[in-house]
Amino acid sequence: MPVDIALIHPERPALIDDLGTTVTFAELLERATRLGRAMQATGVPVGGHVGTLTENRAEFFELYLASMLSGIWFVPINGLLAPSEVGYVARDADLTMIFAEDDLASLAPDDITTICFGDAYEAMVAGGDPTPFALDAPAGSRFSYTSGTTGHPKGVKRAIPAALDGMLAVQRNAGHDVAMTGEGVHLVAGPAYHAAVGGFAFFDLCNGATLRIMRRFDAARTLELIEQEQVRRTHLVPTMMVRMLRLNESARLRDLSSLDVVLHGAAPIAPAVKRQMIDWLGPILVEYWGTSEAGVFTRVDSADWLAHPGTVGRPVPGFEVFAVDEDGARLAPGKVGRLFCHTPNKPEPFAYWNAPEKTASSYLRPRVFTLGDMGHVDSEGWIFLADRATNMIITGGVNVYPAEVEQALLEHPAVVDVAVFGIPDEEWGEQVKAAVEFAAGETVADTELINFARERLGRHKVPRSIDVHESLPRQPNGKLYLSSLRDPYWEGHDRKI
């Protein structure tokens, strides 16, 4: 934990970023303590909320720790949101204060105190009381907002221990659950505001890791940093992996032997892509299935995945996972349905902020909840995802899961990114549409891609048409703004499914 590490290894680097900042564990603990005290002194109550609008930098993790120490909830906001969307999050979360990059500060509502990184932030840190927080004091935590790709973002508050010592123990134990055990350097390659990227990095930090924080992802530079900094662990999303695999040979010719763990799970991964990554890096990929709402449900290492290709693992301790039909009855092994998680020995794991109806709709009964994923559980307890229920295409009365079609198309060497969705069809209700992004310098005829898919998929799953985009509209965390691709096809229709 940062408290212990600051005493035992005070000079060990805790945070190193691309802006030239290096913070030791002793400095991190003092700065986070001062900042937490300063937030309280300037009117943020225990249990109150503060936000961030920032790209990756050391101060993000200082604020994360400062909030936890001082009993304040920390709300990272995606800086790619429109001003109206930022305003929605800020007001819905009832933020007292926002910490921001200079070039993002204008997104913050005028009536919320905004502190910019630099002189104003450093003055606040310097002016804070360095008196340590008691371990039995109230704890703070991260208060996440979902991506909002299909509507307003939803605020999620997870159940946490009441006292700081319990909360720090949760961070440490959660890290061990996903192999974030604190040795060496952890590379923060994705956006820290994303719950998985920032959360897993913070777990590793709490166990003693040095966070090497990239300002933003770049495939070639990621490989350079792994070699130069002897990185032990990182979190990647499938889009990042595809971009790394599509680099030319000289860019990929790096010594990556320091890597112990590549954690992934924020989006479905094509089995062909995962096999290529394992062939390249070795059996170091650890996959999980989880959500901002309730954390990690399942885990699988590379050896078990190779024995059960496509699985997202078995449940971690404390969780049971099963599939149900439309009437809520449990399905037999191998049958696809809506997946539910059961936490028999824990309190309700989450609630949506200011949205009791959304919370209620997620629970089948106490401690049994769904986040809308479809999939099946096999006879040995291995869990396989199909897709989100909201993404499902129904063509001629048959269900098509876009993730399966996307995974097939990603096997084509010219394709670097793909999105599949349903568009109107008078005869079939919906037809399967694919939008693709090609690797630099590559182009492929529609008929070739459709025939490529036909060799790998059932006839009803094959895209009827292909759209080519210079770049698909993804957030840095890999999530797709699907509505911008799909909605134009549904204009003038009274439904979108």
KOLRO-417920 format. One record per atom (N, C-alpha, C, O): residue in one letter; x, y, z. Coordinates in steps of 0.2 Angstrom, whole numbers, plus 5000, padded with zeros to 4 digits. Example, Ala and Ser with C-alpha at 12.3 -4.5 7.8 and 13.67 -1.06 7.14 Angstrom:
<pts>
A506649725039A506249785039A506649845039A507149835042S506449895035S506849955036S506450005039S506750065040
</pts>
This chain:
<pts>
M500449945000M500050005000M500450065000M501050065003P500250124997P500650184997P500950205003P501550235004V500550195009V500750215015V501350175018V501850205020D501350115017D501850065019D502550075014D503050085017I502350085008I502950085003I503350155004I503950155003A502950205006A503250275007A503750265013A504250305013L503550225018L504050215023L504650165022L505150185024I504450115018I504950065017I505450085011I506050075012H505150105006H505550125000H505350194998H505050204993P505550245002P505350315001P505550344994P505250384991E506150324992E506450354986E506250314979E506450334974R505850254980R505650224974R505150264970R504750294973P505250274963P504850314959P504150284959P504050214959A503650324961A502950304960A502650314954A502250274951L502750374951L502450404945L502950434941L503350474943I502950414935I503350454930I502950464923I502650414921D502950524921D502450534915D502850564909D503450584910D502550574904D502850604898D502950674898D503250704894L502750714903L502850784904L503450794908L503550854910G503850744910G504450754913G504350754921G504850764925T503750734923T503650734931T503850664933T503750614931T504250664939T504450604943T504250614950T504450664953V503850564953V503650574960V503850514963V503650454961T504150514969T504350454973T503750434977T503250474978F503750384980F503250354985F503150404991F502650424993A503750424994A503750474999A503350534997A502950565001E503550564991E503250624989E502550614987E502150664988L502350554984L501650544982L501250544989L500750574989L501450514994L501050515000L500950575003L500450595005E501550615003E501450685006E501050735002E500550765004R501150724995R500750774991R499950754991R499550794991A499850684991A499150664991A498850684998A498250704998T499150685003T498950705010T498750775010T498250795012R499250815007R499150885007R498550905003R498150945005L498550874997L497950884992L497350864995L496850904995G497250814999G496650795002G496450845007G495850855008R496950865011R496750915017R496550975014R496051015016A496850995008A496751065005A495951055002A495651105002M495851004999M495150994996M494651005002M494151035001Q494750975007Q494250975013Q494251045015Q493751075017A494851085016A494851155018A494551205014A494251255016T494451185007T494151235003T493451215001T493151234996G493151175005G492451165005G492151095002G491551085001V492651045000V492350984998V492250945004V492750925008P491650925006P491550885012P491750805011P491850785006V491850775017V491950705017V491250675014V490750695016G491350635009G490850605005G490650644999G490250624995G490950704998G490850744992G491250724986G491550674986H491150754981H491350734974H491750784971H491650844971V492350764968V492750804964V492850774957V492850714957G492950814952G493050784945G493750804942G494150844945T493950764937T494550784933T494350784926T493950744923L494650834922L494650834915L495350834912L495650894912T495650784911T496350774909T496550724905T496250664905E497050734901E497450674898E497850644903E497950664909N498250594901N498650554906N499250594909N499650624905R499250604915R499850634919R499850614926R499350584928A500450624929A500550604936A499950624941A499750594945E499750694940E499250724944E498650684945E498250684950F498450644939F497850604940F497850554945F497350544949F498450524946F498450474951F498550504958F498450474963E498850564959E498950594965E498250614967E498050604973L497750634963L497150654965L496750584967L496350594971Y496850534963Y496550474965Y496650454972Y496250434976L497350454974L497550434981L497250484986L497050474991A497350554984A497150604988A496350594990A496150604996S495950584985S495250574986S495150514991S494750524996M495450464990M495350404994M495550415001M495150395006L496150445002L496350465009L495850515013L495850505019S495550555009S495150615012S494450595013S494050645015G494250535010G493550525011G493150555005G492550565006I493450575000I493050604994I493050564988I493450514987W492450564984W492350524978W492650564972W492550624971F493050524968F493450554963F493050534956F492950474955V492950584952V492550574946V492950594940V492950644938P493250544937P493650554930P493150574925P492650534924I493250624921I492750644915I493150634909I493750664908N492850604904N493150594897N493250664894N492750694893G493850684892G493950754889G493750754882G493750814879L493550704879L493250704872L492550714872L492250724867L492150714878L491450734878L491350804876L491750844876A490750814873A490550884871A490450924877A490350894883P490450994877P490351034883P489651014886P489651014893S489151004882S488550984886S488550924889S488250914895E488950874887E489050804890E489450814897E489250784902V489950854896V490350864902V489950904908V489950884913G489550954905G489050984910G488550934913G488450944919Y488350894909Y487850844912Y488150804917Y487850794923V488750774916V489150734921V489250774927V489150754933A489550834926A489750884932A489150894937A489150894943R488550904933R487950924937R487650864940R487350864946D487550814936D487350744939D487650724945D487450694950A488350724945A488750704950A488850754956A489150744961D488550814955D488550864960D489250884962D489450874968L489650894957L490350904959L490450974962L490151024961T490950974967T491151034971T491751064967T491751124968M492151024964M492751054961M492951014955M492850954955I493251044950I493551004945I494251024944I494451084944F494750974943F495450984941F495550974934F495350924931A495851014930A495851014923A496551034920A496851074923E496651004914E497151034909E496951104907E496351114907D497451144906D497251214903D496851214897D496351244897D496951164892D496551164886D495851124887D495551124882L495751094893L495051064894L494651104899L494051084900A494951154902A494651184907A493951224905A493451234909S493951244899S493351274896S492751234895S492251254895L492851164896L492351124896L491951124902L491351104902A492251144908A491951134914A491451194915A491551244912P490851174918P490351234919P490651284923P491051284928D490451344921D490751414924D490551414932D490951444935D490051384934D489951394941D490251344946D490051334952I490651294943I491051244947I491751264948I492051284943T492051274954T492751294955T493151244951T493151184951T493551274946T494051234942T494751254944T494951314943I495151204945I495851214947I496251184941I496251124939C496651224938C497051204932C497751174935C498051204940F497951124932F498651094933F499151144932F499151184927G499751144936G500251204935G500251244942G500251214947D500251304941D500351344947D499851344952D499951334958A499151344949A498651344954A498551274958A498451274964Y498751224954Y498651154957Y499251154962Y499151124968E499851174960E500451164965E500351204971E500551184977A500051264970A499951304976A499451274981A499451274987M498951234978M498451204982M498851144986M498651134992V499251104983V499651054986V500051084992V500051054997A500451134990A500851164995A500551195001A500851195007G499951215000G499551245006G499151195010G498851215015G499151135008G498851085012G499151065018G499851065018D498851045023D499151015029D499350945028D499050905025P500050935030P500350865029P500150815034P500450755034T499750835039T499550785044T499250725041T498750725038P499550665042P499250605039P498550585041P498350605047F498150555037F497450535038F497450475043F497850425041A497050465047A496950405052A496750355047A496250365043L496950295049L496750235045L496050215046L495750175043D495750235052D495050225053D494550285051D493950285053A494850335047A494450385045A494050365039A494250305036P493550395037P493150375031P493550375025P493950415024A493450325020A493750315014A493350345008A492750355008G493750375004G493450394997G493550334992G493850284993S493350344986S493450304981S493350334974S493150394973R493350294969R493250314962R492450314961R492150264962F492150364958F491450364956F491450374948F491650424945S491350314945S491450314937S490750334934S490250314936Y490850354928Y490350364923Y490450324917Y490950324914T489950284915T489950244909T490050284903T489950344903S490250254898S490550294892S490050344889S490150394886G489350324889G488850364886G488850364878G488650404875T489050304875T489050304868T488350294865T488250304859T487850274870T487250264867T486750304871T486150294871G486950354874G486450404878G486850434883G487450434883H486550464888H486850504894H487250454898H487050394899P487850474900P488250424904P487950414910P487550454913K488050354913K487750334920K488250334925K488750304924G488150374931G488550364936G488550304940G487950284941V489050274942V489050214946V489450224952V490050234952K489150204958K489450204964K489450134967K488950094967R490050104968R490150034970R490150034978R490450084981A489949984981A490049974988A490749974990A491149934987I490950014995I491650014998I491650005005I491150015009P492249985008P492249985015P492250055018P492350105015A491950055024A491850125028A492550155029A492550215029A493050125031A493650155034A494250145029A494250105024L494650195029L495250195025L495650135024L495850115019D495850105030D496250045030D495949985026D496249945023G495249975027G494849925023G494949945016G494949895012M494850005014M494850025007M495550015004M495549984998L496050025007L496750015005L496849945004L497149924999A496549905008A496649825008A496249805002A496549754999V495749835000V495349814994V495749824988V495749784984Q496049884988Q496449894982Q497049844981Q497149814976R497349824987R497949784986R497649714984R497949674980N497149684987N496849624986N496549614979N496649564975A496249674977A495949674970A496549664965A496449634959G497149694966G497749694962G497949624961G498149604956H498049584967H498249514967H497749474963H497949424960D497149494963D496649454959D496749454952D496549404948V497049504949V497149514942V497849524940V498049544935A498349494945A499049484943A499349554943A499949564941M499049604947M499349674947M499749674954M499449704959T500249644955T500549624961T501149674963T501449664969G501249724960G501649774962G502449774961G502849814963E502649724957E503349724956E503549764949E503249754944G504049804950G504349834944G503949894941G503549924945V503949894934V503549954931V502949934928V502949874924H502449974929H501749964925H501650014920H501750074922L501550004914L501450054909L500750064908L500350024907V500550134909V499850154908V499850174901V500050234899A499650134896A499650154889A498950174887A498950214882G498450164890G497750184888G497550244893G497950274897P496950274892P496750334895P496550314903P496150274904A496850354907A496750334914A496050344917A495850324922Y495750394913Y495050404915Y494550344914Y494050334917H494750294910H494450234909H494450194915H495050184918A493950164918A493950134924A494450074924A494750064930A494450034919A494949974919A495650004919A496049974923V495850044914V496550064914V496750104920V497250084923G496450154922G496650184928G496550144934G496950154939G496050104935G495950064941G496450014942G496650004947F496649974937F497149924937F497749954939F498149924942A497950004935A498550044937A498650064944A499150054947F498050084947F498050104954F498150044958F498450054964F497849994957F497949934961F498649914961F498949894966D499049914955D499749894955D500149944959D500649934962L499950014958L500350064962L500250054970L500750054973C499650034972C499550014979C499949954981C500049944987N500149914977N500549854978N501249874977N501749824979G501449934975G502149954975G502449964968G503049974968A502049954963A502349964956A502450044955A502150084957T502950054950T503050114947T502650124941T502650084937L502250174941L501750184935L502150234930L502350284932R502250204924R502550244919R502050264914R501750224911I501850324914I501150354912I501350384905I501650434904M501050354900M501050384893M500550434892M499950424895R500650484889R500150544888R499550514884R499050524886R499750474879R499150444875R499550384871R500150384870F499050334869F499350274866F499650284859F499350324855D500150254858D500450254851D500850184851D501250164855A500650144846A500850074846A501650064846A501850024850A501950104841A502650094841A503050114847A503450084850R502750174850R503150204856R502950154862R503350154867T502350124862T502250074868T502750024868T503050004873L502949994862L503449944862L504149974864L504549934867E504350034862E504950064864E504950064871E505550054874L504450094875L504450104882L504450034886L504850034891I504149984883I504249914886I504949894886I505149874892E505249904881E505949884881E506449934885E506849904889Q506349994884Q506750044888Q506650044895Q507150054899E506050044897E505850044905E505849974908E505649974914Q505949924904Q505849854907Q505249844910Q505149824916V504649864907V503949864909V503849784911V503949744907R503449774916R503249714919R502549694917R502349644915R502149754918R501449744917R501049804913R501349854914T500549784910T500149834906T499449814905T499349754905H499049854903H498349844901H498249864894H498349924893L498049824890L497849844883L497149824881L496849774884V496849854876V496249834874V496349804867V496849824864P495949764864P496049734858P496249784852P496649764848T495949844851T496149884846T496849904846T497249904841M497149914852M497849924853M498249864851M498749874847M498049804853M498449744850M498449744843M498949724840V497849754840V497849744832V498349794829V498649784825R498349854832R498849914829R499549894830R499949904826M499649864836M500349834837M500549784832M501149774830L500049734831L500249674827L500349704820L500649664816R499949754818R500049784811R500649824810R500749844804L501049834815L501649874814L502149834809L502149774809N502549874806N503049844802N503549804806N503649814812E503949764803E504349714806E504949754810E505049734816S505149804808S505749844811S505449874818S505749874823A504849904817A504449934823A504349874829A504349894835R504249814827R504049764831R504649724834R504649684839L505249744831L505849704833L506149734839L506649774839R505849724845R506049754851R506149694856R505849644856D506549704861D506549654867D506049664872D506049714876L505549624872L504949634876L504949584882L504449564885S505549554883S505549494888S505449514895S505249474899S505449574896S505249604903S504549594905S504349584911L504149584900L503349584901L503249524905L503349464903D502849524910D502549464914D501849454913D501549404912V501449514912V500749514912V500549564907V500649624908V500049544902V499649594898V498949584900V498749524898L498649624903L497949614906L497549644900L497649704898H496949614899H496449644894H495749614895H495749564899G495249654893G494549634894G494049684893G493449674895A494249744891A493749794891A493349794884A492849824884A493549744880A493149734874A493249664871A493749634873P492749634867P492949564865P493549564860P493649614857I493849514860I494449504856I494349444851I494149394853A494649454845A494549404840A495049344842A495649364844P494849284842P495349234844P495949234840P496549214843A495949244834A496549254829A497049304832A497649294832V496749364834V497149414837V497549394843V498149404844K497149364847K497449334854K497949284853K498449284856R497849244848R498349194847R499049224844R499549204846Q498949274840Q499549304837Q499949344843Q500549344843M499549374848M499849404853M500249354858M500749364860I499949294859I500249244863I500849214859I501349204862D500849204853D501349184849D501949234849D502549214849W501749294849W502249354849W502549364856W503249364857L502149374861L502449394868L502449334873L502849334878G502249274871G502249214876G501549214879G501149254878P501449164884P500849154887P500749194893P500649174899I500749264892I500749314897I500049354897I500049394901L499649334893L499049374892L498549344898L498449284898V498249394902V497749374907V497149414905V497149474905E496549374903E495949404901E495449404907E495449364911Y495049454907Y494549464913Y493849484909Y493849514904W493349474912W492749504911W492449534917W492449514922G492249604916G492049644921G491749704919G491749714913T491549754923T491249814922T491449864927T491649854932S491349924925S491349984930S490949974936S491149994941E490349944934E489849934940E490049894945E489949904951A490349834944A490449784949A491149754949A491249704952G491649774945G492249754945G492349694941G492049684936V492849644943V493049594939V492649524941V492549514947F492349494936F491949434937F492249374936F492249324940T492649374931T493049314928T493749324927T493949384926R494149274926R494849284924R495049214921R494849164923V495549224916V495849164913V496549184910V496649234907D497049134912D497649144909D497749114902D497249084900S498349124899S498449104892S498349034891S498049004887A498648994896A498648924895A497948894895A497748854891D497548914900D496848894900D496448924894D495948884892W496548984892W496249004886W496448964880W495948954876L497048944879L497248904873L496848834874L496748804868A496748814880A496348754880A495648764879A495248714878H495348824880H494648834879H494648904875H494348954878P494748904869P494848964865P494149004865P493648974864G494249064866G493649114866G493349124873G492949174874T493549084878T493249094885T493549164888T494049184886V493149194892V493349244896V493549224903V493649264908G493449154904G493749124911G493149094915G492549084912R493349084921R492849054926R492749114931R493249154931P492249114935P492149164940P492749164945P492949114947V492849224947V493349234952V493049224959V492349224959P493349214964P493049204971P492549254973P492649314972G491949234975G491449274977G490949294972G490449324973F491049264966F490549274960F490249204958F490649154957E489649204956E489349144952E489049174945E488749234946V489149144940V488849174933V488449114930V488649064930F487849144928F487449094924F487049134919F486949194919A486749094914A486349124908A485649104909A485449054912V485249154908V484449144908V484149164902V484449194897D483549134901D483149144895D482749204896D482849244901E482249224891E481849284891E481449284897E481149334899D481249224900D480849224906D481149224913D480849214918G481849224912G482249224918G482449154921G482749154927A482249104917A482449034919A483149024917A483449034912R483548984922R484248964920R484248924914R483848874913L484748934910L484848894904L485348834905L485748844909A485248784901A485748724901A486348744898A486448794895P486948714900P487548724898P487648734890P487348694887G487948784888G488048794881G487448834877G487548854872K486948854881K486448894878K486548964879K486648984885V486449004874V486549074874V485949114877V485449104875G486149154882G485649194885G485949254889G486549274888R485549294892R485749354896R486149324902R485949284906L486749354903L487149324908L487049364915L486949424915F486949334920F486849364927F487449344931F487749284931C487649384936C488149374941C487749374948C487349414949H488049324952H487749324959H488349324964H488849294963T488249374969T488749384974T488449364980T488149404984P488449294982P488049274988P488249294995P487849304999N488949314995N489149335002N489349405002N489749425006K489149444997K489249524997K488649564997K488149534995P488749624999P488149664999P488049684991P488449664987E487449724990E487349744983E487949774980E488149824984P488249754975P488949784973P488949854970P489449884971F488349874968F488349944965F487649974965F487149934965A487650034963A487050074962A487150124957A487650154957Y486650144953Y486750194948Y486550264952Y486050264955W486950314951W486850374954W486250414952W486150414946N485850434956N485250464954N484750434949N484350464946A484850364949A484450324944A484150264947A484450204945P483750264952P483550204956P483150154951P483250094952E482850174946E482550134941E483050094937E482950034936K483550124935K484150084932K484450034936K484549984934T484550054942T484850004947T484349944948T484549884947A483749964949A483249904950A483149864944A483149804944S483249894938S483149854932S483749804930S483749754926S484349814934S484949774933S484949714938S485349664936Y484449714943Y484449664947Y483849614946Y483349634946L484049554946L483449504945L483149484952L482549484953R483649484957R483449484964R484049504968R484549514965P483949514975P484549544978P485149504977P485249444977R485649544975R486349514974R486449474968R486949444967V485949474963V485949444957V485849494951V485249524951F486349514947F486249574943F486549554936F486949504935T486349594931T486549594924T486749664922T486549714924L487249664917L487449724914L487349724907L487549764903G486949674905G486649664898G487049624893G486949624887D487549584895D487949544891D487649484890D487249454894M487649454883M487449394881M487949344881M488549364879G487849274882G488349224882G488149164885G487549154886H488649114886H488449054888H488949024893H489549054893V488748974897V489248944902V489248874900V488748844899D489848844898D489848774896D489848724902D489748744908S489848664901S489748614906S490348614911S490248584916E490948644909E491448644914E491548714918E491948724922G491048754916G490948814920G491348874917G491448924919W491648864910W491948914907W491448964904W490948934901I491549024904I491049074902I491249104895I491849124894F490849114890F490949134884F490449194882F489849184883L490649254880L490249304879L490049304871L490449284867A489449324870A489249334863A489249404861A489549424856D488949454865D488949524863D488449554869D488149524873R488449624868R487949654872R487249644869R487149644863A486749634873A486049624871A485849684866A485449674861T486049744868T485849804864T486149804857T485949844853N486749764856N487049764850N486749714845N486949714839M486349664848M486149614844M485749634838M485349674838I485849594832I485549604826I485049554825I485249494826I484449564823I483949514822I483749514814I483349564812T483949464811T483849464803T483449404802T483749344803G482849414799G482449354797G482249314803G482149254803G482249344809G482049314815G482649274819G482549244824V483249284816V483849244819V484249304822V484449354819N484549284828N485049324831N485749324828N485949274827V486049384827V486749384825V487049434830V486849484831Y487649404833Y488049444837Y488649484834Y489049444831P488649544833P489149584829P489849564831P490249564827A489949554838A490649534840A490949474836A491549474834E490549424834E490749364831E490949384824E491449364821V490549424821V490649454814V491349494813V491749484809E491349534818E491949584819E492649544820E493149554816Q492549484824Q493149444825Q493349414819Q493949404817A492849384815A493049354808A493349404803A493849384800L493149464803L493349514798L494049534800L494549554796L494249534807L494849564809L495449514807L496049524808E495249454805E495749404803E496049424797E496549394795H495749464793H495949484786H496549534788H496549574791P497149514784P497749554786P497749624784P498149664787A497249654780A497249724778A496749764783A496749824783V496349724787V495849754791V496249774798V496449734801V496149834800V496449854807V495949874812V496049874818D495349884809D494749894814D494149884810D494049894804V493549864814V492949844811V492349854816V492449844822A491849884813A491249884817A490649854813A490549864807V490249814817V489649784813V489049804817V488949804823F488549814813F487849834816F487349824811F487449804805G486649824813G486149814809G485849874806G485849934809I485649874800I485249924796I484649904793I484549844793P484149944792P483449924790P483449884784P483849894779D483049834783D482949794778D482249774777D481949744782E481849794772E481149784771E480949704772E480449694775E481349664769E481149594769E481349554775E480949514778W481949574778W482249534783W482249574790W482449544795G481949634790G481949674796G482649714797G482649774798E483149674798E483849704798E484249664793E484149604792Q484749704791Q485349664788Q485949684791Q486049734794V486449644790V487149654793V487549694789V487649684783K487749754792K488249804789K488949804793K488949794799A489449804789A490149814792A490449874790A490349894784A490749914794A491149974793A491849954795A492049924800V492349964790V493049944791V493550004790V493350044787E494049994794E494650034793E495249994791E495349944794F495550014786F496149974783F496749994786F496850054788A497249954786A497949974788A498250014783A498050014777A498750054785A499050104781A499250074774A499650024774G499050104769G499250084762G498850024759G499050004754E498349994763E498049934761E497349954759E497050004761T497049924754T496349924752T496149854749T496549824746V495549844750V495249774748V494549794746V494149834748A494349754740A493649764737A493149734742A493349684746D492549764742D492049734746D491849664745D491749624750T491949644739T491749574737T492249524740T492049474743E492849544741E493449504744E493249494751E493349444754L493149554755L492949544762L492349504763L492349464768I491849514759I491249474760I491349404759I491149364763N491749384754N491849314753N492349284758N492249234760F492749334761F493249314767F492749294773F492849244776A492249334774A491849324780A491349264778A491249224783R491149244772R490749194770R491149124772R490849074773E491749124771E492149064773E492249054780E492348994782R492049094784R492149094791R491449094795R491449074801L490949114792L490349124796L489749094792L489749074786G489249084796G488549054793G488249114789G488449174790R487849094784R487649134779R487249194782R487349254779H486849184787H486449244789H486949294793H486649344794K487549274795K487949324798K488449364794K488749414796V488449344787V488949374783V488649444781V488049454779P489049504782P488849564780P488649574773P488949544768R488049604772R487849614765R488149674761R488149674755S488449714765S488849774762S489349804767S489349784773I489849834764I490449864768I490449934767I490449964761D490549974772D490750044772D491550054774D491750014779V491850094770V492550104772V492650174775V492450224772H493050174781H493150234784H493950244785H494250194786E494150304785E494850324786E495050304793E495550284794S494550314798S494650304805S493950294808S493550334807L493850234811L493250224815L493250264821L493750284824P492650294823P492550334829P492550304835P492050294839R493250284838R493350254844R493550304849R493950354848Q493350294855Q493750334861Q494350304862Q494550244860P494850334866P495550304867P495450244871P495950204871N494950234875N494850164878N494650104874N494550054877G494550124868G494350064863G493650064862G493450024857K493250094865K492450094864K492250134858K492550184857L491750104855L491550134849L490950184849L490550164853Y490950234846Y490350274846Y489950254840Y489950274835L489550194842L489250154837L488650194834L488550194828S488350244838S487750274835S487950324829S487550324825S488550344829S488750394823S488750354817S488650384812L488850284817L488950244811L488250214810L488050214804R487850194815R487250164814R486650214813R486150194808D486550264816D485950304817D485750334810D485150334808P486250354806P486050384799P485650334795P485250354791Y485750274796Y485350224792Y484650214794Y484250184791W484550234801W483850224804W483450294803W482950294806E483750344800E483350404800E482750394796E482750364791G482150424799G481550414795G481150354797G480550344795H481450314801H481150244804H480950264811H481250294815D480350224813D480150234820D480450184825D480250174830R480950154823R481350104827R482050104825R482250134820K482450084830K483150074828K483450004829K484049994831I482949954829I483149884829I482649844825I482749784825
</pts>
